[in-house]
């Protein structure tokens, strides 16, 4: 596949592709931890002239050990899903700040949503059930990191933090930290191939789609550009842009207004109310949680720090800073 991901390669600051790999996330993590280059010097982090964060992509046609949040497996077959990790380096003052770092997976989710919608528009895709133009409001985000079409999961984001050698050697408060957004999107999976009943794929909703190579490349290239712009705004003016994110994410949030069960990690304050430190705020840290607490109620509001408020049947308002959400079926 000499031309596979050609558009993505042209817009990314670094790119490497594998027909088969254990996990794009593992490879991206190793590059960051080893000093931002692989054995063949395929990726080398450089400073962009426009001062926007550089985005480096590790993509694959098939993963043998893909993973999602909380150590779950990401199940896929070749030529069915977009599988890519988008690595960057951001200021530790943002990445380590619990007032802001909860926005990182949401930024990636919004970028993925933008990219899907942009691709559907470019290819003139129509809804299968009625042949009309897509209702883009049906493409939404389930807090904190899933992409939904209707009431089913189309994709997900795994956000991980990696200390680079410079970060380890220097003063972590004044240095940069590697961040990887592992993004998996179901493109051409049939219903029988999906791992759970509540999953879906673009193929099941839209026609007039191009082949896997063209669609995957189009969405991945858009993701590079969307992530770069959004992260650039976030780094330049974190406080102000978090308000923009709050408005946009609230409008696109599938979770709000629904009765849900949130499983929050027990490591420190259960991810609930009392506040959590950065050791279990982002997805990479959730993996270390040994136990969880469930909160059931109606999801009310997203908050300034990207947490979500849940109103229990008793009327008590619980603020959840990180967790796994599922809807209560009535």
C-alpha positions as CSV (number, residue, x, y, z in Angstrom):
1,X,0.0,0.0,0.0
2,X,2.5,2.6,-1.1
3,X,0.0,5.4,-1.2
4,X,-1.9,4.4,1.9
5,X,-2.4,7.4,4.2
6,X,-0.8,9.7,1.7
7,X,-2.9,12.7,2.7
8,X,-2.2,12.1,6.3
9,X,1.5,11.8,5.7
10,X,1.5,15.2,4.0
11,X,-0.2,17.1,6.8
12,X,1.4,15.3,9.8
13,X,4.7,16.4,11.3
14,X,5.8,12.8,11.3
15,X,4.2,9.6,10.1
16,X,4.8,5.9,10.3
17,X,2.5,3.1,9.0
18,X,2.3,-0.6,9.7
19,X,0.3,-3.3,7.9
20,X,0.2,-5.2,11.3
21,X,1.4,-4.1,14.7
22,X,0.6,-5.1,18.3
23,X,-0.6,-1.6,19.2
24,X,0.0,1.9,17.6
25,X,-0.3,3.2,21.1
26,X,2.6,1.0,22.3
27,X,4.8,2.2,19.4
28,X,4.0,5.9,20.0
29,X,4.7,5.5,23.7
30,X,8.1,4.0,23.0
31,X,9.0,6.8,20.6
32,X,8.2,9.4,23.2
33,X,9.9,7.6,26.0
34,X,13.1,6.8,24.0
35,X,13.6,10.4,22.9
36,X,11.1,11.0,20.1
37,X,12.6,8.9,17.3
38,X,12.3,5.2,16.4
39,X,15.2,2.9,15.4
40,X,14.8,4.0,11.7
41,X,14.5,7.7,12.6
42,X,10.9,7.7,11.1
43,X,9.7,10.3,13.6
44,X,11.6,13.2,15.0
45,X,9.9,15.9,17.0
46,X,10.6,19.4,15.8
47,X,9.3,22.9,16.6
48,X,6.8,24.2,14.1
49,X,7.3,27.7,12.7
50,X,3.6,28.6,13.4
51,X,4.1,27.6,17.1
52,X,1.2,25.1,16.9
53,X,1.8,21.7,18.6
54,X,3.5,19.2,16.2
55,X,1.3,16.1,15.6
56,X,2.9,12.7,14.8
57,X,0.9,9.8,13.6
58,X,1.4,6.0,14.1
59,X,-1.2,4.2,11.9
60,X,-1.9,0.6,11.2
61,X,-4.3,-1.5,9.1
62,X,-4.5,-4.1,11.9
63,X,-3.6,-4.4,15.6
64,X,-3.1,-7.7,17.3
65,X,-3.2,-6.2,20.8
66,X,-5.2,-2.9,20.6
67,X,-6.6,-1.6,23.8
68,X,-9.2,0.8,25.0
69,X,-9.7,2.5,28.4
70,X,-9.5,0.5,31.7
71,X,-7.4,-2.2,30.0
72,X,-10.2,-3.3,27.7
73,X,-9.3,-4.8,24.3
74,X,-10.1,-2.9,21.1
75,X,-11.4,-5.6,18.7
76,X,-10.9,-5.0,15.0
77,X,-10.2,-6.7,11.7
78,X,-8.1,-5.4,8.8
79,X,-9.7,-2.8,6.5
80,X,-12.6,-2.2,8.9
81,X,-11.5,0.5,11.4
82,X,-9.3,3.5,11.5
83,X,-6.5,2.7,14.0
84,X,-4.1,5.5,14.8
85,X,-2.2,7.1,17.6
86,X,-1.6,10.9,17.5
87,X,1.4,11.9,19.6
88,X,2.3,15.4,20.6
89,X,4.3,17.3,23.3
90,X,2.4,19.8,25.5
91,X,3.4,22.0,28.5
92,X,3.3,20.1,31.8
93,X,1.6,23.2,33.3
94,X,-1.5,22.0,31.3
95,X,-1.1,18.3,31.3
96,X,-0.5,18.1,35.1
97,X,-3.2,20.6,36.0
98,X,-6.5,18.9,37.2
99,X,-8.3,22.1,36.4
100,X,-7.6,21.7,32.7
101,X,-6.3,18.2,31.8
102,X,-9.8,16.7,31.7
103,X,-10.3,18.6,28.5
104,X,-7.6,16.6,26.6
105,X,-9.7,13.5,25.8
106,X,-12.7,15.8,25.0
107,X,-10.5,17.8,22.6
108,X,-9.6,14.6,20.8
109,X,-13.2,13.5,20.8
110,X,-14.4,16.8,19.3
111,X,-11.6,16.6,16.7
112,X,-12.7,13.1,15.8
113,X,-16.3,14.2,15.5
114,X,-15.3,17.2,13.3
115,X,-13.2,14.9,11.1
116,X,-16.0,12.4,10.6
117,X,-18.5,15.1,9.7
118,X,-16.0,16.8,7.4
119,X,-15.4,13.5,5.5
120,X,-19.1,12.8,5.2
121,X,-19.7,16.2,3.7
122,X,-16.7,15.9,1.3
123,X,-17.9,12.6,-0.1
124,X,-21.6,13.6,-0.3
125,X,-22.6,10.8,2.0
126,X,-26.3,10.2,2.7
127,X,-28.3,8.5,5.4
128,X,-29.0,4.9,4.5
129,X,-32.5,4.8,5.9
130,X,-33.9,7.7,3.8
131,X,-31.2,8.8,1.4
132,X,-31.2,12.3,2.8
133,X,-28.2,14.3,4.0
134,X,-26.9,13.2,7.4
135,X,-28.3,14.7,10.6
136,X,-24.9,15.6,12.0
137,X,-26.4,16.2,15.5
138,X,-26.7,12.4,15.7
139,X,-22.9,12.2,15.8
140,X,-22.1,13.1,19.4
141,X,-19.7,12.5,22.3
142,X,-20.4,10.3,25.3
143,X,-18.5,11.8,28.2
144,X,-15.6,11.7,28.5
145,X,-14.2,10.1,25.4
146,X,-16.5,8.0,23.1
147,X,-17.9,9.0,19.7
148,X,-21.5,8.0,19.2
149,X,-23.9,7.8,16.3
150,X,-27.4,7.8,17.7
151,X,-27.2,5.7,20.8
152,X,-24.3,3.4,19.8
153,X,-20.6,3.7,20.0
154,X,-18.8,4.4,16.8
155,X,-15.3,5.0,18.2
156,X,-13.3,5.9,21.2
157,X,-10.3,7.9,22.5
158,X,-7.5,6.6,24.8
159,X,-5.4,9.5,26.2
160,X,-2.1,8.6,27.7
161,X,0.7,10.7,29.2
162,X,4.4,9.8,28.6
163,X,7.4,11.3,30.2
164,X,10.1,12.1,27.7
165,X,13.8,11.9,28.6
166,X,14.0,15.7,28.9
167,X,11.0,15.6,31.2
168,X,12.6,13.0,33.4
169,X,15.9,14.7,33.6
170,X,14.7,18.3,34.1
171,X,12.3,20.1,36.4
172,X,8.9,18.6,35.6
173,X,7.0,21.7,36.6
174,X,8.8,23.7,33.8
175,X,9.0,21.1,31.1
176,X,6.9,19.5,28.4
177,X,5.2,16.1,28.5
178,X,4.3,13.7,25.8
179,X,0.6,13.1,25.2
180,X,-0.8,10.3,23.0
181,X,-4.3,10.2,21.7
182,X,-5.1,6.7,20.5
183,X,-8.2,6.9,18.3
184,X,-10.2,4.0,16.9
185,X,-13.1,4.5,14.6
186,X,-15.4,1.8,13.2
187,X,-15.7,2.5,9.5
188,X,-16.7,-0.7,7.6
189,X,-17.7,-3.2,10.3
190,X,-20.8,-5.2,9.9
191,X,-23.2,-5.6,12.8
192,X,-22.1,-9.2,13.3
193,X,-18.5,-8.1,13.6
194,X,-19.1,-5.6,16.4
195,X,-18.0,-6.7,19.8
196,X,-21.1,-5.4,21.7
197,X,-24.7,-4.7,20.9
198,X,-24.3,-1.0,21.6
199,X,-21.6,-0.5,18.9
200,X,-21.9,0.7,15.4
201,X,-19.9,1.8,12.3
202,X,-20.1,4.5,9.6
203,X,-21.1,1.8,7.1
204,X,-24.2,1.0,9.0
205,X,-25.5,4.6,8.7
206,X,-24.2,6.2,5.6
207,X,-23.8,5.3,1.9
208,X,-21.8,7.0,-0.9
209,X,-18.6,6.2,1.2
210,X,-15.3,5.7,-0.6
211,X,-13.2,2.6,0.0
212,X,-11.4,2.0,3.3
213,X,-8.1,3.5,2.2
214,X,-9.5,6.8,1.0
215,X,-12.0,7.2,3.9
216,X,-9.5,6.3,6.6
217,X,-6.8,8.6,5.1
218,X,-9.3,11.5,4.8
219,X,-10.5,11.2,8.4
220,X,-6.9,10.7,9.8
221,X,-5.6,13.8,7.9
222,X,-8.5,15.9,9.2
223,X,-7.7,14.6,12.7
224,X,-4.2,15.9,12.5
225,X,-5.3,19.3,11.4
226,X,-8.2,19.5,13.9
227,X,-6.0,18.3,16.8
228,X,-3.3,20.8,15.9
229,X,-5.7,23.8,15.8
230,X,-7.6,22.8,19.0
231,X,-4.5,22.0,21.0
232,X,-2.8,25.2,19.8
233,X,-5.8,27.3,21.1
234,X,-5.7,25.3,24.4
235,X,-2.0,25.9,24.9
236,X,-2.1,29.6,23.9
237,X,-5.1,30.6,26.1
238,X,-6.1,27.7,28.3
239,X,-8.5,29.5,30.5
240,X,-10.4,31.3,27.8
241,X,-10.5,28.3,25.4
242,X,-11.8,26.0,28.1
243,X,-15.0,28.1,28.2
244,X,-15.3,27.6,24.4
245,X,-14.8,23.9,24.9
246,X,-17.4,23.8,27.7
247,X,-20.0,25.3,25.3
248,X,-19.2,23.1,22.3
249,X,-18.8,19.9,24.3
250,X,-22.1,20.5,26.1
251,X,-23.9,21.0,22.8
252,X,-22.4,17.8,21.4
253,X,-22.7,15.7,24.6
254,X,-24.8,12.5,24.3
255,X,-24.6,12.0,28.0
256,X,-26.3,15.1,29.3
257,X,-30.0,14.7,30.3
258,X,-29.8,10.9,30.4
259,X,-30.0,8.7,33.4
260,X,-26.6,7.0,33.7
261,X,-24.4,4.9,35.8
262,X,-20.8,6.2,36.1
263,X,-18.1,3.9,37.4
264,X,-15.4,6.1,38.9
265,X,-12.0,4.8,40.0
266,X,-11.4,4.4,43.7
267,X,-7.7,5.4,43.7
268,X,-8.1,8.9,45.2
269,X,-11.5,10.3,46.1
270,X,-13.1,7.8,43.7
271,X,-12.8,10.4,41.0
272,X,-15.8,12.0,42.8
273,X,-16.4,15.3,44.6
274,X,-13.3,15.4,46.7
275,X,-11.2,15.9,43.6
276,X,-8.6,13.7,42.1
277,X,-4.9,14.3,41.5
278,X,-3.4,13.8,38.0
279,X,-2.5,10.2,38.9
280,X,-6.0,9.0,38.0
281,X,-7.5,11.9,36.1
282,X,-6.5,11.0,32.6
283,X,-7.1,7.7,30.8
284,X,-3.6,6.4,31.3
285,X,-4.0,6.6,35.0
286,X,-7.4,5.0,35.1
287,X,-5.7,1.7,34.2
288,X,-4.1,1.6,37.6
289,X,-7.3,1.8,39.5
290,X,-8.0,-1.4,41.5
291,X,-11.6,-0.7,42.4
292,X,-14.5,1.5,41.4
293,X,-17.5,3.2,42.8
294,X,-20.8,3.5,40.8
295,X,-22.9,6.6,40.8
296,X,-26.4,6.5,39.3
297,X,-28.4,9.5,38.4
298,X,-29.2,12.0,35.6
299,X,-26.2,13.7,34.0
300,X,-26.8,17.4,34.5
301,X,-24.0,19.6,33.4
302,X,-20.4,19.6,32.2
303,X,-18.2,21.8,34.4
304,X,-15.4,24.2,33.8
305,X,-12.8,21.5,34.6
306,X,-14.4,19.0,32.2
307,X,-16.0,17.1,35.0
308,X,-19.7,16.1,34.9
309,X,-22.4,16.6,37.5
310,X,-24.8,13.8,38.2
311,X,-28.1,14.3,40.2
312,X,-29.0,11.2,42.2
313,X,-32.6,10.3,42.8
314,X,-32.2,11.7,46.3
315,X,-31.5,15.1,44.8
316,X,-27.8,15.0,45.8
317,X,-25.5,16.5,43.1
318,X,-22.3,14.4,42.6
319,X,-19.4,15.8,40.6
320,X,-17.5,13.1,38.7
321,X,-14.0,13.9,37.4
322,X,-13.3,10.7,35.5
323,X,-15.1,7.5,34.9
324,X,-16.9,5.1,32.6
325,X,-20.5,5.9,31.6
326,X,-23.4,3.7,30.6
327,X,-27.0,4.7,30.1
328,X,-29.7,3.2,32.4
329,X,-32.2,1.4,30.2
330,X,-35.8,2.2,31.3
